[in-house]
Amino acid sequence: MKRQKLLLLSILFIVPAYISATRTKGLEELQQEFVNLRFGMFIHYNIPTYMPEDWADPDAPPSIFNPSRLDCSQWAAAAKSANMSYGCLTAKHHSGFCIWDTRTTDYNVMNSPFGKDVVREYADAFRNEGLKVMLYYSILDTHHRLRPHMIKADHVQMVKSQIAELLTNYGEITALIIDGWDAPWSRISYDDIPFEDIYLLVKSLQPNCLLMDLNAAKYPAEALFYTDIKSYEQGAGQHVPDANKLPALSCFPIQDTWFWKESFPGKPVKSPEEIVEKNIVPLNQISCNFILNVAPNRDGLMDDNALEALKTIGRLWKNDRAPEHKITRSERPVISSNLAKNKPMESSWSHDTGIMDFANDDNFNTAWVSQPSVTEPWLEVTLSKKDTEFNMIVITELLGRQDRIKKYRLEYFSGNEWRPIETGTNPNRVKIHRFDKVWGTKVRIRIDEFTHPPFIAEFGVYRERQNDPK
């Protein structure tokens, strides 16, 4: 752990020349630039490539990672042939094998027979083709036992040190795509590995790097929770809403699975025509960038059938027009921990199947439901016996039961009295309120006007560091 802390500190003192010489852009500008990229290549290539399943044995030896002809310039040329504008490589997948020269663990590519830094070869090859460079990084790490109920301080430090290496040693990274965080299959919360810590670390190292977490399934489509870009994995049943307004990413593999399988060379890939007509074109029209996964084989090369499909896409679709869609201005992302999660709740009379505890259970599909006869509904959470500092409240109405709350008051309890925060008339399903920090033991919403009995899916209270005055 001491070694990892020293490593992180040493990295943080290094400011690459390209960062100091680059103008820091606003988030909205970066989001628009990402949407304007339109189409890119996901590259799932890691130790699972050499195993029969996408989720590798966490104790698989580095000796199996041994490509005989790895050529990242072939990958970059293939992306260019499809008129893609960027790539994104799996620097670390769920089993924890690092394909860069890391000082944080011996479980890395430098201790494999290949013995070369794949991230560096990839980044150099894509930049040589004029393509943007992005990286994928898994929080879930089964090799290092970074799993639910087993996370220790040195796990958090390892994550920070590894991300610091990736954002310090490989030039400008347009986006870091995180996976295995706050997902039902990983069960690692944003409290176990503090999201805000990682987010602010990324922005301190590369202010123009977008941080994306693959978490669309859980959170409302109307706001950005724990990500700069809303992401949708089609194979997991996540599809971009037709009326999408947020900057978004949609993805699926051109082959059957994310990592290469022995059947791939002789098996048809997905239709280039459908990729263009049903994905790239329509998604680009609703503020969504499409990323197509192409899996290199065990030699480190892309198969001929995939290469031919990419060339066909390039003949069918050109990335040479002005941006088709300007993103809608949105609230900046919610990135801090919810102080109200699973804390004691009280309310006015509620429906017996929608009691107050459903309003802070970290589940946007359940809700507190006010009884129809209640004319002045209220919902209250106790944060602590002592005053707790906070500066943001987020109210989310239940999907399908939104647009009911028309006017409301937010208040906090301190010094034996209720004090006002502000009056709200926000018509959105997700109502985000940021304000100067206050200290209180309880927080409540009092609903003054509504069209039908309110359904509140989540009532969140936050102490957001990025909201502090500069």
TORLUMVO-600077 format. One record per residue (C-alpha): chain; x negated, y negated, z negated. Coordinates in steps of 0.02 Angstrom, whole numbers, plus 50000, padded with zeros to 5 digits. Example, Ala and Ser with C-alpha at 12.3 -4.5 7.8 and 13.67 -1.06 7.14 Angstrom:
<loses>
> c px py pz
> A 49385 50225 49610 $
> A 49316 50053 49643 $
</loses>
This chain:
<loses>
> c px py pz
> A 50000 50000 50000 $
> A 49858 49879 49957 $
> A 49780 49915 50127 $
> A 49943 49875 50215 $
> A 49963 49711 50120 $
> A 49787 49658 50165 $
> A 49819 49706 50346 $
> A 49978 49602 50352 $
> A 49893 49452 50273 $
> A 49747 49462 50394 $
> A 49865 49470 50543 $
> A 49970 49323 50483 $
> A 49816 49211 50481 $
> A 49783 49249 50665 $
> A 49875 49131 50783 $
> A 49850 49188 50964 $
> A 49809 49047 51086 $
> A 49963 49082 51194 $
> A 50077 49053 51043 $
> A 49997 48890 50988 $
> A 50006 48826 51167 $
> A 50188 48876 51194 $
> A 50336 48762 51161 $
> A 50452 48831 51028 $
> A 50624 48849 51105 $
> A 50794 48842 51023 $
> A 50890 49004 51000 $
> A 51025 48957 51125 $
> A 50894 48923 51259 $
> A 50811 49091 51225 $
> A 50979 49181 51231 $
> A 51019 49101 51398 $
> A 50849 49148 51468 $
> A 50877 49328 51411 $
> A 51047 49337 51497 $
> A 50968 49261 51654 $
> A 50844 49406 51662 $
> A 50995 49511 51712 $
> A 50916 49682 51735 $
> A 50771 49776 51658 $
> A 50692 49945 51625 $
> A 50704 50039 51461 $
> A 50561 50163 51446 $
> A 50586 50302 51320 $
> A 50412 50377 51312 $
> A 50340 50444 51150 $
> A 50310 50610 51063 $
> A 50490 50671 51100 $
> A 50437 50676 51283 $
> A 50338 50831 51237 $
> A 50479 50917 51144 $
> A 50649 50987 51198 $
> A 50753 50861 51098 $
> A 50764 50671 51094 $
> A 50741 50677 50905 $
> A 50568 50752 50883 $
> A 50506 50862 50742 $
> A 50440 50734 50616 $
> A 50290 50844 50584 $
> A 50247 50876 50766 $
> A 50056 50863 50784 $
> A 49981 50718 50883 $
> A 49892 50851 50988 $
> A 50049 50879 51094 $
> A 50043 50700 51158 $
> A 49928 50729 51306 $
> A 49978 50651 51473 $
> A 49858 50701 51611 $
> A 49899 50561 51733 $
> A 49979 50420 51636 $
> A 49998 50268 51749 $
> A 50094 50120 51679 $
> A 50065 50026 51841 $
> A 50177 50156 51925 $
> A 50314 50114 51800 $
> A 50294 49928 51832 $
> A 50297 49950 52021 $
> A 50455 50055 52004 $
> A 50538 49918 51901 $
> A 50486 49790 52030 $
> A 50559 49896 52170 $
> A 50730 49888 52084 $
> A 50717 49698 52064 $
> A 50706 49716 51876 $
> A 50634 49571 51778 $
> A 50565 49656 51621 $
> A 50523 49818 51533 $
> A 50549 49883 51357 $
> A 50442 50026 51289 $
> A 50476 50137 51136 $
> A 50323 50090 51034 $
> A 50389 50196 50890 $
> A 50541 50311 50894 $
> A 50634 50394 50749 $
> A 50498 50523 50711 $
> A 50371 50386 50674 $
> A 50235 50420 50804 $
> A 50150 50256 50853 $
> A 50089 50242 51033 $
> A 49977 50094 50996 $
> A 49812 50074 50904 $
> A 49881 50046 50730 $
> A 49789 50030 50565 $
> A 49944 50075 50464 $
> A 49947 50264 50489 $
> A 49846 50406 50563 $
> A 50003 50469 50650 $
> A 49966 50377 50811 $
> A 49909 50396 50990 $
> A 49727 50362 50951 $
> A 49722 50530 50860 $
> A 49797 50622 51008 $
> A 49699 50701 51152 $
> A 49750 50551 51259 $
> A 49668 50431 51137 $
> A 49717 50267 51223 $
> A 49832 50125 51173 $
> A 49990 50153 51278 $
> A 50072 49990 51223 $
> A 49923 49893 51289 $
> A 49921 49985 51455 $
> A 50107 49957 51475 $
> A 50100 49771 51429 $
> A 49955 49738 51548 $
> A 50037 49834 51691 $
> A 50204 49745 51677 $
> A 50126 49573 51663 $
> A 50021 49609 51817 $
> A 50186 49632 51912 $
> A 50255 49469 51842 $
> A 50376 49560 51728 $
> A 50423 49512 51549 $
> A 50368 49626 51408 $
> A 50485 49689 51270 $
> A 50460 49824 51139 $
> A 50573 49947 51049 $
> A 50538 49992 50867 $
> A 50631 50115 50755 $
> A 50658 50073 50572 $
> A 50706 50254 50537 $
> A 50544 50351 50523 $
> A 50565 50534 50477 $
> A 50378 50573 50479 $
> A 50338 50443 50346 $
> A 50498 50489 50252 $
> A 50572 50318 50280 $
> A 50748 50384 50258 $
> A 50900 50344 50150 $
> A 50871 50360 49962 $
> A 50683 50381 49989 $
> A 50628 50204 50035 $
> A 50489 50129 49931 $
> A 50399 49962 49931 $
> A 50257 50032 50037 $
> A 50383 50083 50171 $
> A 50440 49902 50184 $
> A 50259 49847 50192 $
> A 50222 49973 50329 $
> A 50366 49907 50435 $
> A 50306 49728 50413 $
> A 50126 49774 50455 $
> A 50173 49874 50609 $
> A 50285 49737 50677 $
> A 50148 49610 50641 $
> A 50024 49713 50743 $
> A 50145 49726 50890 $
> A 50179 49539 50890 $
> A 49997 49488 50868 $
> A 49893 49602 50978 $
> A 49992 49619 51141 $
> A 50028 49444 51204 $
> A 50197 49364 51220 $
> A 50340 49482 51177 $
> A 50506 49421 51246 $
> A 50611 49529 51130 $
> A 50589 49660 50995 $
> A 50731 49787 51000 $
> A 50757 49873 50833 $
> A 50848 50039 50810 $
> A 50891 50153 50664 $
> A 50949 50013 50549 $
> A 51123 50000 50473 $
> A 51188 50140 50583 $
> A 51301 50280 50518 $
> A 51174 50411 50575 $
> A 51023 50325 50495 $
> A 51108 50253 50338 $
> A 50966 50131 50306 $
> A 51046 49968 50252 $
> A 50990 49789 50278 $
> A 50957 49788 50091 $
> A 50844 49943 50092 $
> A 50733 49860 50222 $
> A 50777 49675 50202 $
> A 50833 49611 50371 $
> A 50802 49429 50331 $
> A 50620 49465 50284 $
> A 50590 49551 50451 $
> A 50683 49419 50550 $
> A 50584 49276 50475 $
> A 50422 49373 50497 $
> A 50457 49396 50682 $
> A 50497 49211 50704 $
> A 50341 49160 50608 $
> A 50230 49265 50721 $
> A 50318 49230 50886 $
> A 50451 49094 50873 $
> A 50513 49130 51050 $
> A 50534 49317 51022 $
> A 50715 49374 51011 $
> A 50753 49503 50878 $
> A 50887 49626 50928 $
> A 50962 49764 50821 $
> A 51064 49901 50905 $
> A 51212 49881 50788 $
> A 51361 49832 50896 $
> A 51470 49978 50843 $
> A 51491 49918 50664 $
> A 51507 49730 50678 $
> A 51639 49618 50759 $
> A 51614 49571 50941 $
> A 51655 49390 50900 $
> A 51495 49347 50805 $
> A 51312 49391 50792 $
> A 51278 49494 50636 $
> A 51094 49541 50611 $
> A 51040 49514 50791 $
> A 51001 49374 50914 $
> A 51083 49471 51056 $
> A 51238 49582 51045 $
> A 51195 49757 51107 $
> A 51303 49898 51175 $
> A 51246 50078 51201 $
> A 51366 50150 51328 $
> A 51325 50331 51289 $
> A 51380 50301 51109 $
> A 51547 50235 51168 $
> A 51500 50051 51150 $
> A 51565 49944 51293 $
> A 51555 49758 51319 $
> A 51725 49673 51297 $
> A 51797 49605 51459 $
> A 51811 49434 51377 $
> A 51635 49439 51303 $
> A 51565 49269 51260 $
> A 51409 49313 51162 $
> A 51238 49343 51241 $
> A 51235 49532 51261 $
> A 51139 49685 51316 $
> A 51212 49848 51384 $
> A 51111 50007 51413 $
> A 51113 50188 51469 $
> A 50987 50311 51546 $
> A 50976 50347 51733 $
> A 50947 50529 51685 $
> A 51052 50634 51565 $
> A 50960 50587 51406 $
> A 50840 50452 51345 $
> A 50680 50557 51343 $
> A 50618 50668 51485 $
> A 50677 50849 51499 $
> A 50608 50990 51607 $
> A 50768 50991 51711 $
> A 50752 50809 51765 $
> A 50647 50827 51926 $
> A 50775 50941 52008 $
> A 50932 50859 51941 $
> A 51025 50713 52022 $
> A 51010 50547 51932 $
> A 51154 50425 51912 $
> A 51220 50343 52070 $
> A 51124 50184 52118 $
> A 51284 50116 52196 $
> A 51381 50136 52033 $
> A 51238 50063 51932 $
> A 51246 49907 52039 $
> A 51435 49892 52065 $
> A 51495 49948 51893 $
> A 51355 49884 51783 $
> A 51232 49754 51845 $
> A 51355 49644 51941 $
> A 51505 49643 51823 $
> A 51401 49635 51664 $
> A 51300 49488 51728 $
> A 51464 49394 51750 $
> A 51507 49407 51564 $
> A 51343 49349 51487 $
> A 51270 49525 51479 $
> A 51100 49589 51531 $
> A 51090 49771 51587 $
> A 50942 49883 51542 $
> A 50924 50052 51629 $
> A 50820 50186 51546 $
> A 50698 50284 51656 $
> A 50602 50420 51565 $
> A 50422 50459 51615 $
> A 50375 50643 51620 $
> A 50240 50736 51522 $
> A 50107 50684 51646 $
> A 50150 50503 51607 $
> A 50232 50472 51776 $
> A 50410 50440 51833 $
> A 50489 50578 51937 $
> A 50517 50557 52124 $
> A 50707 50563 52113 $
> A 50709 50420 51987 $
> A 50586 50319 52092 $
> A 50693 50338 52247 $
> A 50850 50286 52152 $
> A 50762 50129 52091 $
> A 50712 50083 52269 $
> A 50892 50105 52323 $
> A 50952 49990 52185 $
> A 50826 49861 52246 $
> A 50898 49872 52422 $
> A 51076 49853 52358 $
> A 51049 49712 52233 $
> A 50939 49559 52236 $
> A 50889 49460 52082 $
> A 50868 49298 52177 $
> A 51017 49189 52135 $
> A 51048 49052 52008 $
> A 51117 49110 51840 $
> A 51296 49171 51863 $
> A 51357 49138 51688 $
> A 51317 49009 51555 $
> A 51332 49079 51380 $
> A 51459 49004 51261 $
> A 51387 48910 51114 $
> A 51402 49017 50958 $
> A 51356 49013 50775 $
> A 51178 49068 50741 $
> A 51161 49247 50678 $
> A 51203 49304 50503 $
> A 51038 49378 50443 $
> A 51041 49386 50252 $
> A 51112 49514 50131 $
> A 51294 49504 50081 $
> A 51297 49462 49895 $
> A 51481 49508 49884 $
> A 51464 49685 49952 $
> A 51549 49810 49835 $
> A 51562 49681 49694 $
> A 51720 49670 49585 $
> A 51868 49595 49679 $
> A 52033 49519 49624 $
> A 52178 49449 49725 $
> A 52357 49396 49727 $
> A 52483 49536 49752 $
> A 52424 49647 49895 $
> A 52498 49788 49996 $
> A 52474 49953 49907 $
> A 52374 50026 50053 $
> A 52270 49868 50075 $
> A 52207 49820 49902 $
> A 52074 49691 49871 $
> A 51928 49816 49866 $
> A 51943 49841 50054 $
> A 51886 49661 50081 $
> A 51705 49692 50030 $
> A 51675 49877 50067 $
> A 51557 49839 50213 $
> A 51685 49912 50333 $
> A 51765 49799 50462 $
> A 51900 49927 50500 $
> A 51982 49914 50328 $
> A 52062 49760 50251 $
> A 52145 49674 50104 $
> A 52326 49645 50153 $
> A 52430 49513 50066 $
> A 52608 49560 50017 $
> A 52734 49470 50132 $
> A 52823 49391 49984 $
> A 52666 49300 49923 $
> A 52671 49118 49977 $
> A 52500 49065 49911 $
> A 52381 49213 49937 $
> A 52207 49213 49862 $
> A 52058 49331 49860 $
> A 51915 49322 49736 $
> A 51746 49407 49710 $
> A 51638 49408 49554 $
> A 51455 49395 49604 $
> A 51374 49405 49432 $
> A 51395 49359 49249 $
> A 51267 49221 49277 $
> A 51273 49085 49409 $
> A 51214 49150 49578 $
> A 51146 49040 49716 $
> A 51228 49046 49889 $
> A 51252 48936 50041 $
> A 51361 49031 50164 $
> A 51530 49118 50166 $
> A 51596 49225 50309 $
> A 51779 49276 50320 $
> A 51824 49408 50449 $
> A 52005 49446 50490 $
> A 52051 49624 50540 $
> A 52046 49658 50727 $
> A 52223 49653 50793 $
> A 52280 49552 50641 $
> A 52179 49394 50674 $
> A 52244 49218 50708 $
> A 52355 49227 50555 $
> A 52260 49114 50435 $
> A 52279 48931 50483 $
> A 52219 48831 50333 $
> A 52120 48884 50180 $
> A 52010 48823 50038 $
> A 51843 48895 49982 $
> A 51799 48874 49799 $
> A 51669 48934 49673 $
> A 51678 48957 49485 $
> A 51543 48875 49378 $
> A 51543 48791 49209 $
> A 51714 48863 49165 $
> A 51800 48780 49311 $
> A 51839 48808 49495 $
> A 51750 48687 49609 $
> A 51783 48651 49794 $
> A 51664 48702 49933 $
> A 51766 48650 50084 $
> A 51934 48662 50170 $
> A 51940 48772 50324 $
> A 52044 48774 50483 $
> A 51928 48886 50584 $
> A 52038 48979 50712 $
> A 51910 49114 50752 $
> A 51925 49293 50692 $
> A 51753 49274 50610 $
> A 51747 49113 50511 $
> A 51568 49064 50467 $
> A 51542 48924 50340 $
> A 51368 48858 50303 $
> A 51345 48724 50170 $
> A 51220 48653 50044 $
> A 51179 48783 49913 $
> A 51285 48797 49757 $
> A 51278 48908 49602 $
> A 51426 49006 49536 $
> A 51484 49170 49461 $
> A 51639 49190 49570 $
> A 51695 49139 49744 $
> A 51871 49135 49813 $
> A 51977 49091 49963 $
> A 52148 49012 49938 $
> A 52258 49023 50092 $
> A 52372 48872 50113 $
> A 52447 48904 50285 $
> A 52473 49066 50381 $
> A 52590 49133 50514 $
> A 52598 49313 50451 $
> A 52530 49399 50295 $
> A 52339 49387 50303 $
> A 52227 49538 50335 $
> A 52047 49505 50279 $
> A 51926 49642 50333 $
> A 51771 49570 50250 $
> A 51737 49424 50133 $
> A 51549 49393 50132 $
> A 51442 49278 50025 $
> A 51261 49245 50071 $
> A 51103 49159 50011 $
> A 51025 49119 50179 $
> A 50844 49062 50176 $
> A 50846 48992 50352 $
> A 50987 48875 50298 $
> A 50874 48785 50174 $
> A 50833 48602 50216 $
> A 50665 48586 50303 $
</loses>
